[in-house]
Amino acid sequence: MTRRPTFRTPLLALSLCAPALLEAQAARLPAAAQVRRVADSLARAFIAHNDAPGTAIAIVRGTDTLLFHGYGSANLELGVPVAVTSVFRVGSVTKQFTASAVMQLVEIGTLSLADSIGQWVPNLPATWRPITITQLLNHTSGIPSYTEAGESWMKRWGEEMTGADIVALTADKPFDFAPGTSWKYNNTGYVLLGMLLEARMGHGWGDEFTRRFFTSLGMTRTRYCEVQPLIAGRAAGYSRNEKDEWVNARYLAMSQPAAAGALCSTIGDMLTWNRALHGGTVVTPASYTAMTTPAGSAVPRGYGFGLGVDSVDGHRVISHSGGIPGALTANMWVPEAQLSVTVLTNGDFRNPDPLAKQLVRAALGLPLDVPPRGVTLTAAALASYTGEFDVTIDGPHVFKIYVQDGKLYGMMDVQTPELLIPLGNDTFAVTFNKDVRLTITMDGGKAAALTFGRPDSVGWTGKRKP
């Protein structure tokens, strides 16, 4: 039997040997009561604006719990409020567990990051077999992601699928790019990593995570979030319909997201995980460095192995978000302050990443990000900007602009829609980044082309679909 790695002395515990350093840092941070007031106000506004039916939020800085609370409804039909023990789908936050399990096998020599996936997983398409484990971990493989297959996949959401079934969804499609030459977020890659774990361990990836992480760390409410079993405290999942009403989210068999996004958890368990992973009890320092250091074609996208690396006003943030029918999540760690921020929601309408970053700002004593003040446009003016636009970002995409409740929204493919704030002169701001602008070129009274990016760089351009 392959030996599983043991858990190690936490780096967090070692850091406590330098109390003077921590005390000096704490003196520069806002008091817990002050953070709690701001964070509570932000959370209540998120629910009041109907951005999600419910949310559970944990903000812990070092040993100080700044906020640990549930808001809104866990079940709209039964009127059940969100509790701190409510269980939410976490979507792609699952990927950091998958990456950690792979790295543990690398540490004991069971795998090498340079191994090809075809070396361990049989019956893959011939062109997929040379792809390395590294390329799967950091989304540089170029294989097509099944979640971008559109209606041909979505109409099969109700089917239970094996890994082989998932592979078959895109097995005959061309690569998005040559392996290792570019970057594109890829759920198929993490399904393959789950298949790899199963091939090496001899049992399901969900059982392996329970043995490897959940039991060892005391994460008693985290699990493979299958639909059929009863899960105590599970929050119902919701979507918004064309009438802007909450409805039950579409059914998705959780065997489909698998090791790419099929876990569910609580804010308490996610705090335990954040402290363990970032504190050094899950993987070795070398493995952790690999997971949090973007390399090669993943550098421009700030993506390591199952974790993204970004900053908030110069403060390093390690994070991953998750999106799945009926749930959107954000999970962040700020190393310098040993700050853990987790936002779990049971709606798939509004991305909670901006809220999580505001909570990071509040906990670090930074000014809150205030969206630009927009101008008022007539209904006819708003309608003139609507349409579908062809965009190329590491492959073809469709960006849709539409009006809902007198406001303009933009949505890439089937991702979360974002509010577009009109600034005048055919220019729009977005809520998730105050520096980004969407500029629309008009022709004959309707939108003909788009440019999206910061003032000093263009992220992407698009043209109206014929």
C-alpha positions in Angstrom: 0.0 0.0 0.0 1.3 3.5 -0.8 2.2 5.4 2.3 0.3 8.6 2.8 2.3 11.6 4.0 2.0 12.6 7.6 1.0 16.1 8.7 3.8 18.4 9.7 4.6 21.0 12.3 2.6 24.0 11.2 4.5 27.1 10.0 1.8 29.1 11.8 3.0 27.7 15.1 6.6 28.4 14.2 5.7 32.0 13.4 4.3 32.5 16.9 7.9 32.2 18.1 8.4 35.8 17.0 5.8 37.6 19.1 7.5 41.0 18.8 7.0 40.9 15.0 3.4 39.9 15.3 2.7 42.5 18.0 4.2 45.2 15.8 2.1 44.2 12.8 -1.1 43.9 15.0 -0.5 47.5 16.2 -0.9 48.7 12.6 -4.1 46.8 12.0 -7.6 48.0 12.9 -9.3 46.8 16.0 -11.5 43.7 15.7 -14.6 45.6 16.7 -14.0 48.2 14.0 -13.5 45.5 11.3 -16.6 43.7 12.5 -18.8 46.7 12.1 -17.6 47.4 8.5 -17.7 43.7 7.5 -21.2 43.2 8.9 -22.4 46.2 7.0 -20.9 44.9 3.7 -22.4 41.5 4.3 -25.9 42.9 5.0 -25.7 45.1 2.0 -24.8 42.1 -0.2 -28.0 40.3 0.9 -30.1 43.5 0.9 -29.1 44.0 -2.7 -30.4 40.5 -3.5 -27.0 39.4 -4.7 -27.6 36.0 -3.1 -30.4 34.5 -1.0 -27.8 33.7 1.7 -24.2 33.8 2.6 -21.9 32.6 5.4 -18.7 34.6 6.1 -15.6 33.9 8.1 -12.9 36.5 8.6 -10.1 35.5 11.0 -6.9 37.4 11.4 -4.2 35.5 13.3 -6.0 34.4 16.5 -8.7 37.1 16.2 -12.1 36.2 14.9 -13.3 39.4 13.1 -16.5 38.0 11.7 -18.1 34.5 11.8 -21.7 34.8 10.8 -24.5 33.7 8.5 -26.8 36.1 6.6 -30.0 35.6 4.7 -31.8 32.4 3.8 -30.4 28.9 3.4 -33.7 27.7 2.1 -36.2 30.2 0.6 -39.1 27.7 0.5 -38.8 26.7 4.1 -37.6 30.1 5.5 -34.5 28.6 7.1 -31.8 31.1 7.9 -28.1 30.6 7.1 -26.1 29.4 10.1 -22.4 29.2 10.6 -22.7 25.5 10.2 -24.6 25.7 6.9 -23.1 23.5 4.1 -22.5 25.1 0.7 -21.2 23.9 -2.6 -17.7 25.4 -3.0 -17.3 24.7 -6.7 -13.7 25.2 -8.0 -12.3 25.8 -4.5 -12.2 22.0 -4.7 -9.1 22.4 -7.0 -6.7 23.3 -4.2 -7.6 20.0 -2.5 -7.0 18.1 -5.7 -3.7 19.9 -6.2 -2.6 19.3 -2.6 -3.3 15.6 -2.9 -1.3 15.4 -6.1 1.6 17.3 -4.5 1.6 14.8 -1.5 2.1 11.9 -3.9 4.9 13.8 -5.6 6.5 14.3 -2.2 6.7 10.6 -1.5 7.8 9.7 -5.0 4.6 8.1 -6.2 4.4 10.7 -9.0 6.5 13.3 -10.8 5.3 16.6 -12.0 7.0 15.8 -15.3 5.0 12.6 -15.7 2.5 12.4 -18.6 -1.1 11.8 -17.7 -1.1 9.0 -20.2 1.5 7.2 -18.1 -1.1 6.7 -15.3 -4.6 7.1 -16.9 -5.4 4.6 -19.6 -7.6 5.0 -22.7 -7.1 8.7 -23.2 -7.1 10.3 -26.7 -3.6 9.9 -28.2 -3.0 13.6 -28.4 -3.8 14.0 -24.6 -1.4 11.3 -23.4 1.8 13.4 -23.4 0.3 16.2 -21.4 2.2 16.6 -18.1 0.8 16.7 -14.6 2.2 20.3 -14.3 0.2 21.4 -17.4 -3.0 20.0 -15.9 -2.3 21.6 -12.5 -1.7 25.1 -13.9 -4.2 25.1 -16.8 -1.5 25.2 -19.6 -2.4 21.8 -21.2 -4.5 23.3 -24.1 -7.0 20.4 -24.0 -10.6 21.6 -24.5 -12.6 22.1 -21.3 -15.9 20.2 -21.2 -17.6 23.1 -19.4 -17.2 25.2 -22.6 -19.0 22.6 -24.8 -22.2 24.6 -24.5 -25.6 23.1 -25.0 -24.2 19.7 -26.0 -22.9 19.4 -22.4 -25.6 21.4 -20.6 -28.4 19.3 -21.9 -26.8 16.3 -20.2 -26.4 17.9 -16.7 -28.7 15.4 -15.2 -26.6 12.4 -16.2 -24.2 10.7 -13.8 -20.9 10.5 -15.6 -17.6 8.7 -15.1 -14.2 10.3 -15.9 -14.2 8.5 -19.2 -17.6 10.0 -20.0 -16.3 13.5 -19.3 -13.2 12.9 -21.5 -15.5 11.7 -24.3 -17.4 15.1 -24.3 -14.4 16.8 -25.9 -12.1 14.0 -27.0 -12.7 14.8 -30.7 -12.2 18.5 -30.4 -8.9 20.3 -31.3 -6.6 21.7 -28.7 -7.0 25.3 -27.7 -3.3 25.8 -28.1 -0.1 23.6 -28.1 0.5 22.3 -24.5 2.6 24.6 -22.4 2.4 27.6 -24.8 -0.6 29.5 -23.3 -3.1 29.5 -20.4 -6.8 28.8 -20.3 -8.9 27.8 -17.3 -9.7 24.1 -17.7 -12.1 21.9 -15.7 -11.3 18.8 -17.8 -7.7 19.0 -16.5 -8.8 18.7 -12.9 -11.2 15.8 -13.7 -8.1 14.1 -15.2 -6.2 14.8 -12.0 -9.0 13.1 -10.1 -8.8 10.1 -12.3 -5.0 10.1 -11.8 -5.5 10.0 -8.0 -8.0 7.2 -8.3 -5.6 5.2 -10.5 -2.8 5.6 -8.0 -4.8 5.1 -4.8 -7.2 2.4 -5.9 -10.4 4.2 -4.8 -12.6 7.2 -5.5 -11.1 10.7 -5.2 -13.8 11.7 -2.7 -12.9 8.8 -0.3 -9.2 9.7 -0.8 -9.9 13.4 0.3 -11.8 12.2 3.3 -8.9 9.9 4.3 -6.1 12.3 3.4 -7.6 15.6 4.6 -11.0 15.8 6.2 -10.6 13.2 8.9 -7.0 14.2 9.7 -7.8 17.9 10.0 -11.2 17.5 11.7 -13.2 18.9 8.8 -16.3 17.1 9.8 -18.7 18.9 7.5 -16.7 18.8 4.3 -17.4 16.1 1.7 -18.0 15.1 -1.8 -21.3 16.9 -2.3 -23.4 14.3 -4.1 -27.0 15.3 -4.6 -28.8 12.2 -3.4 -27.4 11.6 0.1 -28.8 13.6 2.9 -26.3 16.2 4.1 -27.3 17.9 7.4 -27.4 21.7 7.1 -27.0 21.8 3.3 -28.1 25.1 1.9 -30.4 25.0 -1.2 -29.0 26.5 -4.4 -30.6 29.2 -6.4 -30.4 31.0 -9.8 -32.1 34.1 -11.1 -34.6 33.8 -14.0 -35.4 36.2 -16.8 -37.9 37.9 -14.4 -35.1 38.6 -11.9 -36.7 36.1 -9.5 -34.8 33.4 -7.5 -35.6 29.9 -8.7 -34.1 26.5 -7.7 -30.8 26.0 -9.6 -30.8 23.5 -12.4 -29.8 20.0 -11.4 -26.2 19.0 -12.1 -25.0 15.5 -11.3 -22.0 16.1 -9.1 -20.1 13.3 -10.7 -19.5 15.8 -13.6 -17.5 18.5 -11.7 -15.8 15.7 -9.7 -12.3 16.6 -8.5 -12.6 19.9 -10.4 -15.5 21.3 -8.3 -17.7 18.8 -6.4 -17.0 19.5 -2.8 -19.2 21.2 -0.2 -18.1 22.7 3.1 -18.7 25.3 5.8 -17.0 28.5 6.8 -15.6 26.7 9.8 -14.1 23.9 7.9 -12.7 26.3 5.3 -10.9 28.2 8.0 -9.4 25.0 9.3 -8.3 24.2 5.7 -6.8 27.6 5.1 -4.8 27.5 8.3 -3.6 24.0 7.6 -2.6 24.5 3.9 -1.0 27.9 4.3 0.4 27.1 7.8 2.4 24.1 6.5 0.6 21.0 7.8 -0.7 19.8 4.4 2.3 20.0 2.0 6.0 20.6 2.3 7.4 24.2 1.9 8.7 23.2 -1.5 5.3 21.9 -2.7 3.6 25.0 -1.2 6.0 27.2 -3.1 5.2 25.4 -6.3 1.5 25.7 -5.7 1.7 29.5 -5.1 4.3 30.4 -7.7 3.0 30.8 -11.2 5.4 29.5 -13.8 5.8 29.5 -17.6 2.6 30.4 -19.5 0.6 30.7 -16.3 2.6 33.7 -15.0 0.5 36.4 -16.8 -2.6 34.9 -15.3 -1.1 34.6 -11.8 -2.1 30.9 -11.4 -0.1 28.3 -9.5 -1.4 24.8 -8.8 -5.1 25.1 -7.8 -4.4 28.6 -6.4 -4.3 32.1 -7.8 -1.9 34.8 -6.7 -2.9 38.4 -6.7 -2.6 41.5 -4.5 -4.8 44.1 -2.8 -3.0 47.4 -2.7 0.3 45.7 -2.6 -0.7 43.0 -0.1 -0.2 39.5 -1.4 -3.4 37.5 -1.6 -3.6 33.7 -2.4 -7.1 32.7 -3.4 -9.5 30.7 -5.5 -13.1 31.2 -6.3 -15.8 28.7 -7.1 -18.9 28.7 -9.3 -21.4 25.9 -9.8 -25.2 25.9 -10.3 -26.7 27.4 -7.2 -23.5 28.6 -5.5 -20.6 31.1 -5.9 -17.8 31.2 -3.4 -14.6 33.1 -2.6 -11.7 31.9 -0.4 -8.7 34.1 0.3 -5.5 34.0 2.4 -3.3 37.0 3.1 0.1 35.6 4.4 1.5 38.7 6.0 -1.5 39.0 8.4 -2.4 35.3 8.6 -5.8 36.5 7.4 -8.4 34.0 6.2 -11.5 35.3 4.4 -14.2 32.9 3.2 -17.5 33.9 1.6 -19.9 31.1 0.8 -23.2 31.8 -1.0 -26.2 29.8 -2.3 -26.9 31.8 -5.4 -25.1 31.8 -8.8 -26.0 35.4 -9.8 -23.5 37.7 -8.2 -19.7 37.0 -7.9 -18.7 37.3 -4.3 -15.0 38.0 -5.1 -15.5 41.8 -4.9 -17.1 41.4 -1.5 -14.3 39.2 -0.3 -11.7 41.7 -1.4 -13.6 44.4 0.4 -13.5 42.3 3.5 -9.8 41.9 3.1 -9.5 45.6 2.8 -11.5 46.1 6.0 -9.4 43.6 7.9 -6.1 45.2 6.8 -7.4 48.7 7.5 -7.3 49.7 3.8 -9.8 52.1 2.2 -12.8 50.3 0.7 -13.0 50.2 -3.1 -15.8 52.5 -4.2 -17.2 51.9 -7.7 -17.1 54.9 -10.0 -20.3 57.0 -10.0 -22.2 56.4 -13.2 -24.4 58.6 -15.3 -28.1 58.0 -16.1 -28.9 56.7 -19.6 -32.4 56.3 -21.2 -33.8 52.9 -21.9 -33.2 53.5 -25.6 -29.6 54.3 -25.0 -29.1 51.2 -22.9 -30.7 49.0 -25.5 -28.4 50.4 -28.2 -25.4 48.8 -26.4 -26.9 45.3 -26.3 -25.8 42.3 -28.4 -23.5 39.4 -28.7 -19.8 39.9 -29.5 -17.1 37.4 -30.7 -14.0 37.6 -28.5 -10.8 35.7 -28.6 -9.0 35.1 -25.3 -6.9 31.9 -25.6 -9.7 30.7 -27.8 -13.1 31.9 -29.0 -15.7 33.3 -26.6 -19.0 35.1 -26.7 -19.5 38.3 -24.7 -23.2 39.2 -24.2 -24.5 42.6 -23.2 -28.1 42.8 -22.1 -30.5 45.0 -20.1 -32.2 43.8 -16.9 -34.2 46.0 -14.5 -33.0 49.1 -16.2 -29.3 48.2 -15.8 -26.7 47.0 -18.3 -24.9 43.7 -17.7 -22.1 41.9 -19.5 -21.5 38.2 -19.4 -18.7 36.1 -21.0 -20.1 32.7 -22.2 -22.0 31.2 -19.2 -20.0 33.0 -16.5 -21.4 35.2 -13.8 -22.9 38.5 -15.3 -21.3 41.7 -14.2 -22.9 45.1 -13.8 -21.7 47.7 -16.4 -21.7 51.2 -15.0 -22.2 53.9 -17.7 -19.6 56.7 -17.4 -20.6 58.5 -20.7 -18.9 58.6 -24.1 -19.7 54.9 -24.7 -17.5 53.9 -21.8 -18.4 51.7 -18.8 -16.9 50.7 -15.5 -17.2 47.3 -13.9 -17.8 46.6 -10.2 -15.1 44.0 -9.7 -12.2 46.4 -10.6 -12.4 50.2 -10.4 -9.5 50.6 -12.9 -11.0 48.5 -15.8 -13.1 50.1 -18.6 -15.3 48.7 -21.3 -15.4 51.0 -24.3 -18.0 50.4 -27.0 -17.6 51.5 -30.6 -21.0 52.5 -32.1 -22.0 52.1 -35.8 -25.4 53.1 -37.1 -26.9 53.5 -33.6 -25.8 50.1 -32.3 -22.8 48.6 -30.6 -20.3 47.3 -33.2 -17.1 46.5 -31.3 -15.7 46.4 -27.8 -12.4 47.1 -26.0 -11.9 45.9 -22.5 -9.0 46.6 -20.2 -7.1 49.1 -18.0 -6.1 52.5 -19.4 -2.5 51.3 -19.8 -3.3 47.9 -21.4 -6.0 46.3 -23.5 -7.2 42.9 -22.1 -9.4 41.9 -25.1 -11.4 43.2 -28.0 -14.5 41.9 -29.7 -16.8 42.5 -32.7 -20.5 42.1 -33.0 -21.6 38.6 -34.1 -22.9 38.6 -37.7 
